[in-house]
Amino acid sequence: METLRFGYRFFKKNIFSAVTAELLSFLGIFAELLLPLLTGLMIDFVIRSEPVEADSGGVFHFLLTGRYGDVHTMRLFWSAAAVYAVLIAIRIGAIYVRDLIQENIGLQLETRLRYDTYGKLMELDSATISDYNSGELLQILNGDTIMFKELFAHRIPYFGDAIFMLITTIVLIAQIDATLIVIPLILMPFLVAAVQNFKKKARVNFKDIRAKNSGLNLTTQENIAAVRIVRSFTNEELEEEKFQAANQSLKEANLKQIWLSSKFDLTFNSIKQIAYIGTIVIAAVLVMRGNLTTGYILSASTYVLRIMNNITSLNNHIFNMQQQTIAGLELKRFMEKESRVTDGGDEELRSDAPDIELKNVSLNIDGQDILKGIDLSIPYGKKVGIVGETGSGKSVLLKTLIRARDITGGSITVDGHDIREFGLDALRKMYSFVFQDVFLFSNTIESNIAYNSQDINRRLVKDAADHAQASRFIDELADRYKTVVGERGLGISGGQKQRISIARAFHKNAPVFVLDDSTSALDVNTERVLLKDIEENFKDKTVIITAHRFSSVRNCDEILYMRDGEIVERGTFDELMALGGSFAHVYNVQQERAANEVDYDSLAGAKGGGIHG
């Protein structure tokens, strides 16, 4: 029931359309159920010549009054045929309109579910999203929304159709002779008991199928994203084996469900045939006793089959609803996920020149101290460099500024206000962030650069590319800024991707630039020119840079050296070099290594003209 209540929130705006569709469905079903009675009447009073009694023909008694033709005449045949055609037309018309309405409801519901689940994905913080793998997220946003839509748009309405058809059929057959419903009523408890047994097993199977489907999605998604790595390590065979294992696992889960469904169908078909044959025997006895006309044997047997089919249909709907209910339950759980980073939303950022202050900032994740006692003052316009070993906490520290992670101790303030008082949108608009993990959308280069703007101003895009040292390689492309880069930026080099992402940050032109190891794929000369451009053209901006190449932060106003989440050294470049600590040691090692590489290149050039390519 909780799943149905959850789904009703999305479905309730379509209630009027759904009720209209169901009434049309009832009309079409009722017209269809009258056809066996009319067929029986034609056998008894057109093909054969039964005596007309007061209640002959049931609801079609009006055809036997002589007004539409006498018994055993062509006129009565054509009159009955006309009524038959009208009933068929009513059924076809009603079901056609019903299907149009239901498909429209289903499409609206699916669109709304997908929109809201995507909105939830955008709302959740990175840590909460990491509870799911990409295969599970794809299953929720796509597979589960389609499956859950089916529950409300088709399964529940068809369930209502089956109940209406069952009740109406029982009433109609009881009007022929109540004895004919004895066998279906006796067999009904066996059907109900069987479906309860199958339903429990089906629920377990559907959960397994869903999990295996998510696993296959994950394997496929990873191979698409990592295709170049797979090829470079010539590991195609290994990945094929992994895919085959996931594919085989899904196949086995579905085969298990097919086997269960086959047993389900065998049981119900056997019961249905017993009911059908038993009813024909009873009807034949009634005919021989003169209690029933010959034509009504066909009507009665048809109605008994309908009763058994309806019971089977009800059970099938219950059976299949298990899969859709599981999908709805997963959707509900996802939609009820709470972001670990809550939106303050009250205080507005009014400053175009924000002063940032970190006081005794700490961050604990799953019992592990990631940041410890960070104190840092960043008045507007200051240039800060952050270096340290891999895993020292540099990137995490930057993410706390935009509340991608919420700190667990201390405070971060902007112009004296705690950042948790600001709306997330307002806070994040303050930063032009270049993440360590570069991502480009499957779109044109200019669209990627102008991502923060709805309209593309080519002059601004060109200026941003110039500052990012990207315009030269872009101009060499056949379609220049109209070049479409592949998914995740496939088709261009790592350094080119970094420069486009830096250009995207320049185009946003926020008060604070944050470059999280975003020049690692650039050669030393390109990086030097880029940093010089920032220094000369963005003097008024706050710039925060993390880097593994210590020369990248040489001209910063303050440099922080981090280890294990703590600042262990800080100062200007000259102060840190004079200190002779870890920073100075790593810097000297890097410089020596760079010098050796230059010497090797010079030597290679002297001996053979160098290596080109």
N, C-alpha and C positions, 0 to 999 in steps of 0.2 A: 504493500500500500504506500510506503514511503516513496517508492519510485514513481508511482502514479501521481502522487501529490506533487512531486518535483516536476514531472512532465506537464501537469495541468497548468503550471505557471506560464508555460510557453504556448499551450494549446488553447487557453480560455478565450483569447480574442477571436478564435475561429468557431466558437460554440454554435452560433446561429447557422453558419454555413454547414457545419457538421450535422446539426439536427435536420436541416433541409435535405441534405444528402441521404440521411438515414430514412426519412419519411419517403423519399423517392424510391429508395431501395425496398422498403416494405411494400410499396405499391407494385413495383416490378415483380417481387417475390409472390405476392398474392395473385397477380395475374397469371404467373407461371403455374401456381398450384391449382388453379381452376382448370387448366388444360386437361389433366387426366379425367376429371369428371365429364368434361365435354366430349372427350374421346369415348368414354364408356357410354354416354348417351347416344352417340352416332352409331356405335356397334349395336346397341339394343333397339334403337328406334328408326335407324336409317338402313343399315345393312341387314339387320334382322327385323322382325316385326313383333315386339313385345306389347302386351296390352297396357294401355295408359292408365295408371292409378293416380290417386289424388296427390301423392308425394313423389311421383316419378320425376326424375331429372334433377331433383334437389334445387340448387340455385338457378338451374337452367330450365325449370319447369315451364317458364313462359314460352319456350320454344315448342312445347307440346300442346299448346292450347288450340292449335289449328290455325291460328292467325298467320303463322310463318310456314305453313305447309303441314299436310297430314303425314302420319307415320308411314315410313317406307316409300317416301316420294323424293324426287330430285329437288323439289322446292325446299323441303326441310333440310336436305343435305346442304344446299347453297346457303340457307339461313344459318345453319350451324357453322359452316365454313367461314362465313362472314364474321360471326362472333369470335371464332378461333383466330382469324386474322387480326381483329381488333385487339384481342388479348395479347397476341404476339407483338403487335405494334406498341401497345402500352408498356409491355415488359422491356422491349428494346430501347424505346425512348427514355423510360425512367432510369434504366441502368446506364445508358449512355451519359445522361446528364449527371447522374450520381458519380460516375467515374471521373468526369471532368472536374466536378467540385472536389472530390477526394484527392485527385492528383494535385490540384491547385493548393489545397490545404497542406498536403505533404510537402510540396515544394517550398511553401512559405515557412513551414515548421522546420524543415531541414536547414534553410537559409538562416533562420533566426538562431537555431541551435549552434550552427557553425560560427556565426558572427559572435555570439555570446561566449562560446568557448575560446575563440581566438582572442576576444577582448580580455578574458580571464588570463590567458597566457601572457598577454602584454602587461597585465596588472601585477602578476606575481614576480617576486624578486628572483634573482639567479639561484640563490641557495634552495628555494622551494622548488623551482623548476628542475633542479638537479636531482630531486627525488625520483624523477621519471627519466627513462632513457628516450632517445628520439623515436624509437619504434613504438613505444607506448603512447607518446604524444601524438604521433601520426594516427594511431588507432583511435584515440579519443576524438581528435578534431575531425577525422574523416569517417572511419568505419563505424564508430559508435553513434555518431550523429545520424547517419543514414539508417542504422539499425533501429535506433530509438524512435526515429520519425515513423518508421513502419508500424510500430506498436500503436501509435495514436491515429495515424492516417489510414491504416488498412486493417491491422489485426483486430483492434477493439470494435470497429464498425462491422467487420465480418463476423465477429463473435456475436454481436447483436443480431445480425441477419440470421445466423444459425439458430439462435434461440427463438426468434420470431417464426422462422420456417418450421421449427420443431413443434411449437405450440399450435400453429395454424394447421399443420399436417395432422396432428393428433385429433383436433376438432373435426376436420373434414372426414377422416377415416371413421371416427366415432359416429358421425351422421350416417355413414353407409351401414356399419354394423360394429357395435362396441366390442364384439368378440375378437375382431381383427387386431386390436391393439394389445391383446393379452401377452402374446409372445414377445413383442418389443419391450413391454414393461417388465417382463420376467428377466430378460437378458440385460436390461439397462444397468443393474448393479454390478454385473460382471465387467461391463465396459468401464464404469467409473473406477472400479478397483484396479483394473489394468492400467488405466491412464495415470492414476496416482503413482503406481510403481514406475512406469516409464518416465513420468515427469521428473522424479527425483534423480534418476540416472541421467536424463537429458541435461539437467542443470549442471551436473558435474562435468559432463562432456563438453558443453558449450563454454564453460570456464576454461577448460583445457585448450579448446580450439582458439579461443580469444588470445590466450597467453602464447600459443605457438605462432599465431598470426603476427603478434607484436614482435616476437623474436625474429621472424622472417623479415619483417619491415626493418628492424634494426640492422640485421646482416646486410640487407640490400642497400640501405642508406649509407652504411659505413663504407661499403665497397665503391659506391658512386663517389663519395667524398675523397676516398683514399686511392683512387684508381692509379694515380701516378706513382704513389709509394709502392703499391702492389707490383706494378710493372718494373719499377727500378730494382726491386729485390727478387724479381722473377718468381714471385710467389703466387702466380695465378692458380696453380694446381691446389695449393693449400686453401685459398679462398673459395675455389670451386667445391672443395670437400666440405668446408664450413657451410656454404650455401646449400649444398646437397643434403647435409645433415639437418639443417633447419627446414628445408623443403620436405624432406622425408618425414620429419617429426610432425609437421602440419598435415601431411597426407595420412599418416597413421591415426592422428586424432580425428580427422574427418571420416576415415574408414570405420573407426569405432562407432561414430555417430550413425553412419550409414547402416551398419550392422544392427544397431539398436532400433533405427527407424524401420528396417526390414522386419524385425520381430514384431514391432508395433503394428505394422500394416498387416502382417500375417494373422495376428490375433484378432484384429478388428474385422478383417475380411471374412475370417471363419465365422465369427459371431453374426456378421451381417448375412452371410449365406444361409446360416441356420434359421435366422428370422424370416428370410425371404421364402425359403422352401416351406417352412412351417405355416406361414400365412397363406400360401397358395393351397396347401392341403386343407386348411380351415375354410378358405373361400370356396373350394370345390365342394366340400361337404355342405356348405350353406346353399350353394346353387342346386345341388341334388335334392335338397330338402325343400327347395322353392323359396328360401328366405332371401336369396340374392340373385340378381340377373347376371347373365353371362358377361355383359360389358363391364360390370363392376368388379369382376375378377381382375381385369387389367388395371382398373383404377386403384383397387385395394392393394394389389401387389406393388404398383408404382409408388403408392403412398408409404407402404412399409419400407421399401428401399430408401425412400426419402427420409423417413424417420431414422433409420440406421445410418444413412449417410450424414444426416445432421448431427447425430450423436458423435459419429466419427469425426465430423468437421469440427465440432466443439472441442473434442479431445485433441485434434491436430492443432487447433488454435492455442489451446492451453499449452500443448507440447512446445510449439514454436515460440510462444511468448516467453519461454524461459531464456532463450538467447537474447531477445530484445530487452527483457528485464535486467539481465546482467549488464548489457550495454548501458542502460539507463542508470544503473547503480554506479557504474564507473564514471559516467558523466556527472552524476550528483556529487560523488566524492571529490571529483576534480573541481567542480564549480564551488564547492564549499571550502576549498583550501584557502587558508588565510595567509596572506603575504607576511613574511617576517619583517618586512620594511613597510611600516604604515605611513600613509600620506598625511602630513601635518595639515596643510591646506589653508591655514588661517592667515599667517603673516605673509605679506607680499614683499618681494625683493624690489626695492626702489633705486638701489644704487647701481650706477654704471661703472663704479670704481670700487669694487668690494674689497674690504680688508678681511683676511681669513686668519683665524687663530685656532690652534690645536693645543689643548691643555691636558696633560697627563692622559692622553688617549691610549686605551687598551682595547684589544679585541680577542675574545676567547671563542673558538669554534670547536664544538664537540669535546670540550675539556682540554683543548690545546691552546696555549697562549700564542697568538699570531702576532699581535702588536703589544708592546709593553712600554708604558710611560712616555709616550711621544709628546714632546713639547715643540711647537713650531709657530713662529709668527710670520705671516706672509702679507705685509702691507701691499696695497695695489701697486703694480709695476715692478715688483721684486722678481728676480730670476732665481729659481731654486733648482739645484741639481741633486738627485738622489741616486746613490750607487750602492753596490753591495753584492754579496754572493747570491746565486740562485736560491730562492726560498727564504731570502732575508726579510721579506714583507713589503718590498717596494710597491709592487702592483696593488696589493691589498690596501696599503695606505692610501693610494690614489683613489681607489674605489670607495673608500669611506667618505671622501669629499662629496661624492654625488649620491651617497647613500645606496650604492649597489650592495654594500654591507653596512649594517648598523653597528656602531661601536658598542661595546659592553661596559666601558668605563671611561671617565673623563668627559670632555666636551669638545665639539667643533663649532665655532661660531663664525658668522658672517656679519660684519658691522655690529658686533656685540650681541647678536641674536643667535640662539642655538639653531642649527640647521634643521632640527626636527620640527621647528615651528613653521617652516616654510612648506608650501606645496612642492611636491616632487618635480612637477613640470617647471615651476619657477626656478627652483634650485638648479636643475640640470641645464636650463637655458643659459646659465651663467658660465658654462664651461664649453670650450671646443676641445673635445676629447679624442685622442688618437689611441686606440687600444693596441695592446701588444699583439693580439691575434687579429690580424687585418681581415676584414670582410668587405667584399664588393658585391653588389646586387647584379643579377643578370639583366643588365640594362646598358645604356650608352655611358661612355665616360663622363660626358657632361651631366647626365642625370645623377651619376654617383657623386660627382663633385657638388652639385647643387641640391643635394639630398634634403637639406633643411628648408628649402624654398619650393613653393608650389609652381612658381614661374621661373623659367631659366633665363637669366640675364647673361648673355654670352660674354660680355665684357668682364663681368665679375668672375665668371668661370675661368676666363683666360688669365685674369690677374692672379687668381688663387693658384692656378697651375704654374704660372711664372714663379711665384714665391716658393712653391714646393719643388721647383726644379723639375717639373714634369712636362712642361710645354714642348721641350725639344723632342722627346721620344713620341709624344702624342702627334706632333706635326708630321712625323715620319710615317704614321699609319695611313693606310689608304683612305679611310673615312674620318680620319682625325678625331675630333671630339664626338662624332656620331658613331664611332666604333663601339660595337656591342661586346662587352667582356662576358666571358662564360660564367657559369654558376660558381660562386665563391671566388671570382676573379681568374678562373682558369683561362689560359690563352695569353697571359702577360706574366712577366717575371715577378719574383718576390719584391725586388727593389721598386719596380714600376707600380706594383700594388700599394706599397708603402707610400710612395709619393702621391698617388691619387687620394689615399686616405688622409694624408697630411693636407692636401689641397682642399679636401672636404671640410676639414677643421678650419682652415684659413677662410673659406667661403662663409662659414657660419659667423666668423668674426666676433666671437663672444669675448667678454672681458678677460677670461682666464684660459690660456692654452695649456693643455696637459698632453705631453708626449710620452707615452709609456713604452719605452724601448722601441720607438717607432722608426728608428734609423738603422736598425741592426743589419738590414739587407742592403744598405747603401754602401758604396765604396767610400773610402776616406775623403777623397776630394769632393764628391757630391755632398757628403754630410757636412763638410767644412763650409761649403758655399751656402748650403741650406741654413745652417746655424748662424752664419754671418748675415744672411738676409733677414732672419728673425730679429737679430740684434739691432739691425739698422732700420727696419721698417715697422717693427712692432715694439718700439721702445716703451710705449705707454701701457702695454699689456703685461699682466702677470703671466709668467711662463714657468711651468713645472716640468722638469725633464727627468726621467729615469733612464739609465743606460748601463750596459755592460762595458762599453768602450769609454773609459774614464776621460778621454780627451773630449768627449761630447759635452761635458759639463764644465770644462776649464774656465769659461768666461762667466759662469753664474755668480750671482751676488753671494750666495751661500750654498755650500755643498754638504750633504749629509751622507755619512757612510754607515750603512745599516748591517747588523748581523743578528740573526735569530729574533727579529722583530723589535730590536732596540737600536737607537742611534748611539754608536760607539765613538764616532768622531764627527766633528762639524767645524765649519769655518770656510774661509775663502780658499781658493786653490793654493795660493802662496802660503797661507797659514798651515794647511794640511801637509804640504810638501815639507815645510820647515819642521813640522811635528815629527816627521819620519815614522809614522805609524803604518797601519794597514793600507790606507789609501795611497800613501807615497810608495809603498812597496809594490802594490799591484800596478800602479801607474807606470813605474819604472820598468816592470816586467813587460807590460804591454808595449811600451815604447821600444824596448830592446827587440822584442819579437818583430815589431813593425819595421825596424831598421834592418834586421836580418832578411826580411822578405824583400826589402828594397835592394839590398846588396845582392841577393840571389837573382833578382830580375836583371840587375845591371850585368852580372856575370853571364847570365844566359844570353843577354842581348849582344855582349861582346863576342861570344863564341859562335853564335849561329844566327844572329839577327833576331833572337827572341822567339817567343811562342805567340802565335797570333790565333784569334778565333773568338 
